[in-house]
Amino acid sequence: MTDSMTKKWVASVLKQHRHLQSVVAELEEFLADPRPDTGQRGSHTWAVALSRRLLSLHDELFQHFRFEEETRVMEEILLDHPEAAGKLKDVLGAHPEMLRELRQIVSAVLAYSEGVNPEDPQIRRRISTLLEAFHSHEQEENHLFQRLEYRDTGASE
Ligand SMILES: [Fe+2]
């Protein structure tokens, strides 16, 4: 992989991370408010609004993970940085599990979208746990990819 290719790829990944961070922040803001009580304005649309946000996060993550997993780029990186193989496998290997958990959360949220079921407090916990895991995952990738880029461009670590 040429230096400029690595640089471009890392720059795109970092840009996507920044965008995803703002999507997650909006979701957290939405979740900071309690679900309106039954009969209150917004109570029966709350679960639908939440599932919409979660689904759109799922779509964005799906695209983002595919971008990061792109075989050609990975092969090139591994040619230049065989020492990073284990770490790369670990971070990329975490993607399917995060998507699976997100899909399970969406179906759990949809289960009370009728507005008749009380909100399950466990759902919020599951969402926060997932968002925290996602956040540290992205941090880990930032460090890893930036390190690879620095090595390629000869900058100091
Ligand atoms: Fe990522």
py3Dmol code that shows the C-alpha trace and the ligand (Angstrom):
import py3Dmol

protein = """\
ATOM      1  CA  MET A   1       0.000   0.000   0.000  1.00  0.00           C
ATOM      2  CA  THR A   2       1.357   3.386  -0.837  1.00  0.00           C
ATOM      3  CA  ASP A   3       1.716   5.946   1.922  1.00  0.00           C
ATOM      4  CA  SER A   4      -0.929   8.163   0.384  1.00  0.00           C
ATOM      5  CA  MET A   5      -3.378   5.257   0.135  1.00  0.00           C
ATOM      6  CA  THR A   6      -2.967   4.405   3.811  1.00  0.00           C
ATOM      7  CA  LYS A   7      -3.250   8.055   4.711  1.00  0.00           C
ATOM      8  CA  LYS A   8      -6.427   8.472   2.670  1.00  0.00           C
ATOM      9  CA  TRP A   9      -7.999   5.345   4.102  1.00  0.00           C
ATOM     10  CA  VAL A  10      -7.130   6.272   7.691  1.00  0.00           C
ATOM     11  CA  ALA A  11      -8.434   9.802   7.110  1.00  0.00           C
ATOM     12  CA  SER A  12     -11.753   8.389   5.836  1.00  0.00           C
ATOM     13  CA  VAL A  13     -12.066   6.025   8.801  1.00  0.00           C
ATOM     14  CA  LEU A  14     -11.368   8.839  11.252  1.00  0.00           C
ATOM     15  CA  LYS A  15     -13.894  11.054   9.509  1.00  0.00           C
ATOM     16  CA  GLN A  16     -16.525   8.311   9.724  1.00  0.00           C
ATOM     17  CA  HIS A  17     -15.693   7.852  13.416  1.00  0.00           C
ATOM     18  CA  ARG A  18     -16.315  11.541  14.051  1.00  0.00           C
ATOM     19  CA  HIS A  19     -19.637  11.366  12.230  1.00  0.00           C
ATOM     20  CA  LEU A  20     -20.709   8.239  14.144  1.00  0.00           C
ATOM     21  CA  GLN A  21     -19.775   9.937  17.373  1.00  0.00           C
ATOM     22  CA  SER A  22     -22.278  12.680  16.654  1.00  0.00           C
ATOM     23  CA  VAL A  23     -24.978  10.122  15.727  1.00  0.00           C
ATOM     24  CA  VAL A  24     -24.346   8.320  19.033  1.00  0.00           C
ATOM     25  CA  ALA A  25     -24.376  11.611  20.957  1.00  0.00           C
ATOM     26  CA  GLU A  26     -27.811  12.428  19.506  1.00  0.00           C
ATOM     27  CA  LEU A  27     -29.086   9.013  20.489  1.00  0.00           C
ATOM     28  CA  GLU A  28     -27.742   9.494  24.017  1.00  0.00           C
ATOM     29  CA  GLU A  29     -29.456  12.855  24.200  1.00  0.00           C
ATOM     30  CA  PHE A  30     -32.741  11.262  23.144  1.00  0.00           C
ATOM     31  CA  LEU A  31     -32.299   8.591  25.813  1.00  0.00           C
ATOM     32  CA  ALA A  32     -31.466  11.097  28.519  1.00  0.00           C
ATOM     33  CA  ASP A  33     -35.172  11.972  28.653  1.00  0.00           C
ATOM     34  CA  PRO A  34     -37.627   9.476  30.104  1.00  0.00           C
ATOM     35  CA  ARG A  35     -40.269   7.915  27.908  1.00  0.00           C
ATOM     36  CA  PRO A  36     -43.438  10.036  28.273  1.00  0.00           C
ATOM     37  CA  ASP A  37     -46.053   8.308  30.465  1.00  0.00           C
ATOM     38  CA  THR A  38     -48.916   6.489  28.783  1.00  0.00           C
ATOM     39  CA  GLY A  39     -51.489   9.034  27.685  1.00  0.00           C
ATOM     40  CA  GLN A  40     -48.896  11.816  27.548  1.00  0.00           C
ATOM     41  CA  ARG A  41     -47.913  13.452  24.294  1.00  0.00           C
ATOM     42  CA  GLY A  42     -45.300  11.368  22.486  1.00  0.00           C
ATOM     43  CA  SER A  43     -45.773   8.295  24.635  1.00  0.00           C
ATOM     44  CA  HIS A  44     -46.885   5.976  21.856  1.00  0.00           C
ATOM     45  CA  THR A  45     -44.429   7.313  19.292  1.00  0.00           C
ATOM     46  CA  TRP A  46     -41.450   7.097  21.650  1.00  0.00           C
ATOM     47  CA  ALA A  47     -40.569   3.478  20.955  1.00  0.00           C
ATOM     48  CA  VAL A  48     -40.998   3.983  17.215  1.00  0.00           C
ATOM     49  CA  ALA A  49     -38.746   7.048  17.318  1.00  0.00           C
ATOM     50  CA  LEU A  50     -36.158   5.111  19.318  1.00  0.00           C
ATOM     51  CA  SER A  51     -36.238   2.109  17.015  1.00  0.00           C
ATOM     52  CA  ARG A  52     -35.846   4.437  14.015  1.00  0.00           C
ATOM     53  CA  ARG A  53     -32.735   5.949  15.548  1.00  0.00           C
ATOM     54  CA  LEU A  54     -31.343   2.529  16.378  1.00  0.00           C
ATOM     55  CA  LEU A  55     -32.051   1.234  12.880  1.00  0.00           C
ATOM     56  CA  SER A  56     -30.378   4.176  11.258  1.00  0.00           C
ATOM     57  CA  LEU A  57     -27.373   3.666  13.562  1.00  0.00           C
ATOM     58  CA  HIS A  58     -27.371   0.022  12.490  1.00  0.00           C
ATOM     59  CA  ASP A  59     -27.300   0.979   8.808  1.00  0.00           C
ATOM     60  CA  GLU A  60     -24.504   3.461   9.326  1.00  0.00           C
ATOM     61  CA  LEU A  61     -22.462   0.986  11.351  1.00  0.00           C
ATOM     62  CA  PHE A  62     -23.032  -1.699   8.760  1.00  0.00           C
ATOM     63  CA  GLN A  63     -21.615   0.543   6.013  1.00  0.00           C
ATOM     64  CA  HIS A  64     -18.798   1.759   8.213  1.00  0.00           C
ATOM     65  CA  PHE A  65     -17.726  -1.735   9.257  1.00  0.00           C
ATOM     66  CA  ARG A  66     -17.772  -2.878   5.647  1.00  0.00           C
ATOM     67  CA  PHE A  67     -15.524   0.007   4.734  1.00  0.00           C
ATOM     68  CA  GLU A  68     -13.079  -0.960   7.482  1.00  0.00           C
ATOM     69  CA  GLU A  69     -13.175  -4.628   6.591  1.00  0.00           C
ATOM     70  CA  GLU A  70     -12.553  -4.096   2.894  1.00  0.00           C
ATOM     71  CA  THR A  71     -10.373  -7.094   1.975  1.00  0.00           C
ATOM     72  CA  ARG A  72      -8.096  -5.281  -0.431  1.00  0.00           C
ATOM     73  CA  VAL A  73      -7.189  -2.606   2.086  1.00  0.00           C
ATOM     74  CA  MET A  74      -6.734  -5.159   4.861  1.00  0.00           C
ATOM     75  CA  GLU A  75      -4.463  -7.287   2.704  1.00  0.00           C
ATOM     76  CA  GLU A  76      -2.354  -4.271   1.832  1.00  0.00           C
ATOM     77  CA  ILE A  77      -2.097  -3.205   5.449  1.00  0.00           C
ATOM     78  CA  LEU A  78      -1.091  -6.689   6.526  1.00  0.00           C
ATOM     79  CA  LEU A  79       1.619  -6.799   3.877  1.00  0.00           C
ATOM     80  CA  ASP A  80       3.173  -3.666   5.334  1.00  0.00           C
ATOM     81  CA  HIS A  81       2.331  -4.443   8.959  1.00  0.00           C
ATOM     82  CA  PRO A  82       2.214  -8.175   9.586  1.00  0.00           C
ATOM     83  CA  GLU A  83       2.763  -7.449  13.288  1.00  0.00           C
ATOM     84  CA  ALA A  84      -0.676  -5.830  13.450  1.00  0.00           C
ATOM     85  CA  ALA A  85      -2.501  -8.986  12.303  1.00  0.00           C
ATOM     86  CA  GLY A  86      -3.702 -10.101  15.739  1.00  0.00           C
ATOM     87  CA  LYS A  87      -4.919  -6.690  16.791  1.00  0.00           C
ATOM     88  CA  LEU A  88      -6.656  -6.099  13.462  1.00  0.00           C
ATOM     89  CA  LYS A  89      -8.398  -9.450  13.687  1.00  0.00           C
ATOM     90  CA  ASP A  90      -9.575  -8.579  17.207  1.00  0.00           C
ATOM     91  CA  VAL A  91     -11.030  -5.173  16.390  1.00  0.00           C
ATOM     92  CA  LEU A  92     -12.655  -6.197  13.118  1.00  0.00           C
ATOM     93  CA  GLY A  93     -13.893  -9.420  14.685  1.00  0.00           C
ATOM     94  CA  ALA A  94     -15.944  -7.389  17.168  1.00  0.00           C
ATOM     95  CA  HIS A  95     -18.122  -5.915  14.393  1.00  0.00           C
ATOM     96  CA  PRO A  96     -20.639  -8.749  13.849  1.00  0.00           C
ATOM     97  CA  GLU A  97     -21.314  -9.074  17.571  1.00  0.00           C
ATOM     98  CA  MET A  98     -22.078  -5.353  17.906  1.00  0.00           C
ATOM     99  CA  LEU A  99     -24.470  -5.446  14.943  1.00  0.00           C
ATOM    100  CA  ARG A 100     -26.175  -8.544  16.326  1.00  0.00           C
ATOM    101  CA  GLU A 101     -26.701  -6.925  19.721  1.00  0.00           C
ATOM    102  CA  LEU A 102     -28.036  -3.779  18.055  1.00  0.00           C
ATOM    103  CA  ARG A 103     -30.561  -5.807  16.031  1.00  0.00           C
ATOM    104  CA  GLN A 104     -31.699  -7.635  19.155  1.00  0.00           C
ATOM    105  CA  ILE A 105     -32.176  -4.336  20.945  1.00  0.00           C
ATOM    106  CA  VAL A 106     -34.235  -3.015  18.016  1.00  0.00           C
ATOM    107  CA  SER A 107     -36.600  -5.968  18.161  1.00  0.00           C
ATOM    108  CA  ALA A 108     -36.916  -5.599  21.923  1.00  0.00           C
ATOM    109  CA  VAL A 109     -37.773  -1.899  21.480  1.00  0.00           C
ATOM    110  CA  LEU A 110     -40.308  -2.712  18.765  1.00  0.00           C
ATOM    111  CA  ALA A 111     -41.978  -5.141  21.152  1.00  0.00           C
ATOM    112  CA  TYR A 112     -43.351  -2.212  23.118  1.00  0.00           C
ATOM    113  CA  SER A 113     -43.848   0.222  20.253  1.00  0.00           C
ATOM    114  CA  GLU A 114     -47.615  -0.172  20.653  1.00  0.00           C
ATOM    115  CA  GLY A 115     -47.288   2.009  23.688  1.00  0.00           C
ATOM    116  CA  VAL A 116     -49.199  -0.361  25.910  1.00  0.00           C
ATOM    117  CA  ASN A 117     -46.198  -2.074  27.421  1.00  0.00           C
ATOM    118  CA  PRO A 118     -44.264  -0.223  30.084  1.00  0.00           C
ATOM    119  CA  GLU A 119     -40.711   0.662  29.175  1.00  0.00           C
ATOM    120  CA  ASP A 120     -38.278  -2.080  30.033  1.00  0.00           C
ATOM    121  CA  PRO A 121     -35.436  -0.451  32.027  1.00  0.00           C
ATOM    122  CA  GLN A 122     -33.099  -3.165  30.861  1.00  0.00           C
ATOM    123  CA  ILE A 123     -33.274  -1.813  27.316  1.00  0.00           C
ATOM    124  CA  ARG A 124     -31.630   1.453  28.317  1.00  0.00           C
ATOM    125  CA  ARG A 125     -28.909  -0.456  30.105  1.00  0.00           C
ATOM    126  CA  ARG A 126     -28.355  -2.652  27.058  1.00  0.00           C
ATOM    127  CA  ILE A 127     -28.157   0.400  24.801  1.00  0.00           C
ATOM    128  CA  SER A 128     -25.694   2.229  27.074  1.00  0.00           C
ATOM    129  CA  THR A 129     -23.555  -0.883  27.414  1.00  0.00           C
ATOM    130  CA  LEU A 130     -23.487  -1.257  23.642  1.00  0.00           C
ATOM    131  CA  LEU A 131     -22.712   2.428  23.047  1.00  0.00           C
ATOM    132  CA  GLU A 132     -19.902   2.316  25.596  1.00  0.00           C
ATOM    133  CA  ALA A 133     -18.471  -0.799  23.988  1.00  0.00           C
ATOM    134  CA  PHE A 134     -18.752   0.868  20.592  1.00  0.00           C
ATOM    135  CA  HIS A 135     -17.013   3.981  21.866  1.00  0.00           C
ATOM    136  CA  SER A 136     -14.011   2.093  23.250  1.00  0.00           C
ATOM    137  CA  HIS A 137     -13.934  -0.034  20.125  1.00  0.00           C
ATOM    138  CA  GLU A 138     -13.637   3.054  17.946  1.00  0.00           C
ATOM    139  CA  GLN A 139     -10.968   4.521  20.230  1.00  0.00           C
ATOM    140  CA  GLU A 140      -8.997   1.325  19.907  1.00  0.00           C
ATOM    141  CA  GLU A 141      -9.292   1.487  16.124  1.00  0.00           C
ATOM    142  CA  ASN A 142      -8.258   5.141  16.103  1.00  0.00           C
ATOM    143  CA  HIS A 143      -5.084   4.269  17.975  1.00  0.00           C
ATOM    144  CA  LEU A 144      -4.339   1.243  15.856  1.00  0.00           C
ATOM    145  CA  PHE A 145      -4.980   2.840  12.455  1.00  0.00           C
ATOM    146  CA  GLN A 146      -3.179   6.034  13.339  1.00  0.00           C
ATOM    147  CA  ARG A 147      -0.200   4.047  14.524  1.00  0.00           C
ATOM    148  CA  LEU A 148      -0.100   2.170  11.215  1.00  0.00           C
ATOM    149  CA  GLU A 149      -0.345   5.407   9.310  1.00  0.00           C
ATOM    150  CA  TYR A 150       2.459   7.018  11.325  1.00  0.00           C
ATOM    151  CA  ARG A 151       4.703   4.088  10.681  1.00  0.00           C
ATOM    152  CA  ASP A 152       4.020   4.310   6.963  1.00  0.00           C
ATOM    153  CA  THR A 153       4.671   7.995   6.771  1.00  0.00           C
ATOM    154  CA  GLY A 154       7.706   7.800   9.025  1.00  0.00           C
ATOM    155  CA  ALA A 155       6.295  10.149  11.627  1.00  0.00           C
ATOM    156  CA  SER A 156       7.136   9.461  15.252  1.00  0.00           C
ATOM    157  CA  GLU A 157       4.669   7.653  17.480  1.00  0.00           C
TER     158      GLU A 157
END
"""
ligand_1 = """\
1
LIG
Fe -14.661 1.913 13.187
"""
view = py3Dmol.view(width=600, height=400)
view.addModel(protein, "pdb")
view.setStyle({"model": 0}, {"cartoon": {"style": "trace"}})
view.addModel(ligand_1, "xyz")
view.setStyle({"model": 1}, {"stick": {}})
view.zoomTo()
view.show()
